Amino acid sequence: MAWEISRNSKKCIDCEIDFNENDEFFSGISEDGEEFVRKDYCCPCWNDETKDKSQVFSFWKSKVPEKEKPSRPPIDTEAILSLFLKLEDEDESRSKINLRYVLALYLIRKRALKMKPAQTSEGKNTLDLYCPSEGRDIEVNYLDLTAEEIEDTTNEVKRLLDTRDFSLG
């Protein structure tokens, strides 16, 4: 035989006060005819000495969980790919080369770019990639970034993602 017991009622059955985030409350199971019924009580009502708890079959203390913090909006991988492709035609400033490299790593992780098998070529310091949406190969300079360049590039990526400002000016 399966018993169906309701979820918490979000308010005290006696005083009808709403339970808020982090509030503690008691839940009691009692028989009502041939079924079990759950009743939730705020702590003051549960601890009331005049309350008859003889019908309570089982009880426990709970706490209302904190509300989940809203998650950040998802990053638009297609917009990042578009920015990455725009950077291909830009001047060769070190900061834009760094940004393009970091975006390439992100896009590889999101499978918007695929790494091609490594080809042995001495002195070649590039990542050979394939872009399925464009149907073409792309070459990106492989970089060994300094700590300062990592910080600057990270800040630039955050700025672009936070503002969704994909202008390159």
NUFI-305296 format. One record per residue (C-alpha): residue number from 1; residue in one letter; x, y, z. Coordinates in steps of 0.05 Angstrom, whole numbers, plus 5000, padded with zeros to 4 digits. Each point is the difference from the previous one (the first is absolute). Layout:
> num residu xx yy zz
> NUM A X Y Z
...
REM end
This chain:
> num residu xx yy zz
> 1 M 5000 5000 5000
> 2 A 5029 5068 4980
> 3 W 4986 5062 5041
> 4 E 4996 5068 4969
> 5 I 5022 5055 5046
> 6 S 4997 5072 4976
> 7 R 5058 5047 4995
> 8 N 5006 5056 5052
> 9 S 4944 5050 4997
> 10 K 5045 5062 5004
> 11 K 4960 5027 5059
> 12 C 4980 4980 5071
> 13 I 4936 4961 5004
> 14 D 4981 5034 5066
> 15 C 5018 5074 4994
> 16 E 5006 5001 4924
> 17 I 5065 5038 5002
> 18 D 5041 4990 4936
> 19 F 5067 4965 5005
> 20 N 5056 5043 4972
> 21 E 5070 4983 4977
> 22 N 5041 4969 5057
> 23 D 4940 4994 5047
> 24 E 4998 4936 5041
> 25 F 4934 4962 5006
> 26 F 4973 4934 5023
> 27 S 4963 4949 4958
> 28 G 4956 4947 5032
> 29 I 4967 4939 4970
> 30 S 4934 4978 5030
> 31 E 4945 4952 4981
> 32 D 4936 5027 4971
> 33 G 4953 4942 4991
> 34 E 5038 4951 4955
> 35 E 5053 5048 4974
> 36 F 5059 5038 5027
> 37 V 4999 5076 4999
> 38 R 5058 5047 5004
> 39 K 4992 5064 5040
> 40 D 5053 5054 5005
> 41 Y 5009 5046 5061
> 42 C 5042 5060 5015
> 43 C 5045 4990 5060
> 44 P 4957 5041 5049
> 45 C 4937 4961 4982
> 46 W 5036 4933 5004
> 47 N 5029 5017 5068
> 48 D 4933 5024 5027
> 49 E 4990 4958 5063
> 50 T 4924 4999 4991
> 51 K 5005 4965 4932
> 52 D 4979 4927 5002
> 53 K 5053 4961 4962
> 54 S 4974 4931 5019
> 55 Q 4974 4989 4928
> 56 V 5068 5015 4969
> 57 F 5028 4935 4974
> 58 S 5068 5030 4980
> 59 F 5031 5069 4996
> 60 W 5064 5036 4979
> 61 K 5030 5069 4998
> 62 S 5017 5032 4934
> 63 K 5027 5065 4974
> 64 V 4975 5038 4939
> 65 P 5058 4999 4950
> 66 E 5031 5063 4972
> 67 K 4975 5019 4932
> 68 E 5046 4983 4944
> 69 K 5038 5059 4975
> 70 P 4983 5017 4929
> 71 S 5051 4971 4953
> 72 R 5037 5044 4952
> 73 P 4970 5002 4931
> 74 P 5031 4949 4955
> 75 I 5057 5022 4956
> 76 D 4980 5002 4927
> 77 T 5052 4956 4967
> 78 E 4980 5023 4931
> 79 A 5013 5072 5020
> 80 I 5068 4980 5027
> 81 L 5014 4964 4934
> 82 S 4980 5062 4962
> 83 L 5047 5043 5041
> 84 F 5056 4948 4991
> 85 L 4990 5002 4924
> 86 K 4999 5077 5001
> 87 L 5067 5000 5035
> 88 E 5029 4959 4942
> 89 D 4997 5061 4956
> 90 E 5025 5049 5052
> 91 D 5069 5029 5008
> 92 E 5053 4958 5033
> 93 S 5003 5036 5067
> 94 R 5024 4956 5056
> 95 S 4936 5011 5041
> 96 K 4955 4978 4943
> 97 I 5044 4939 4985
> 98 N 4995 4982 5074
> 99 L 4924 5010 4999
> 100 R 4993 4958 4938
> 101 Y 5041 4944 5031
> 102 V 4959 4999 5064
> 103 L 4935 5001 4960
> 104 A 5025 4942 4958
> 105 L 5013 4960 5063
> 106 Y 4929 5015 5024
> 107 L 4970 4981 4932
> 108 I 5040 4935 4998
> 109 R 4971 4983 5068
> 110 K 4930 5016 4976
> 111 R 5013 4959 4936
> 112 A 4987 5059 4954
> 113 L 5072 4990 4976
> 114 K 5035 4934 4992
> 115 M 5074 4986 5005
> 116 K 5030 4970 4939
> 117 P 5052 4945 5008
> 118 A 5068 5029 5016
> 119 Q 5047 5006 4942
> 120 T 5073 4998 5013
> 121 S 5032 5064 4976
> 122 E 5060 5028 5036
> 123 G 4992 5070 5025
> 124 K 4925 5000 4988
> 125 N 4966 5033 5059
> 126 T 4927 4996 4981
> 127 L 4936 4961 5016
> 128 D 4970 4969 4938
> 129 L 4925 5002 5007
> 130 Y 4938 4983 4959
> 131 C 4937 5042 5005
> 132 P 4940 4955 4982
> 133 S 4951 5059 4994
> 134 E 5046 5035 4951
> 135 G 5024 4936 4967
> 136 R 5072 5023 5000
> 137 D 5067 4993 5034
> 138 I 5024 5054 5047
> 139 E 5069 5012 5027
> 140 V 5011 5034 5068
> 141 N 5066 5020 5029
> 142 Y 5018 4956 5059
> 143 L 5022 5046 5057
> 144 D 5038 4993 5064
> 145 L 4966 5058 5037
> 146 T 5034 5037 5057
> 147 A 4962 5009 5066
> 148 E 4986 5073 4981
> 149 E 4973 4980 4931
> 150 I 4956 4947 5031
> 151 E 4970 5051 5048
> 152 D 4991 5053 4946
> 153 T 4968 4949 4952
> 154 T 4955 4972 5055
> 155 N 4976 5070 5017
> 156 E 4986 5014 4926
> 157 V 4960 4936 4992
> 158 K 4961 5016 5064
> 159 R 4986 5070 4974
> 160 L 4976 4974 4934
> 161 L 4956 4946 5032
> 162 D 4971 5045 5054
> 163 T 4980 5055 4952
> 164 R 4989 4956 4939
> 165 D 5039 5055 4965
> 166 F 5034 4964 4944
> 167 S 5027 5062 4966
> 168 L 5074 4999 4989
> 169 G 5012 5075 5005
REM end
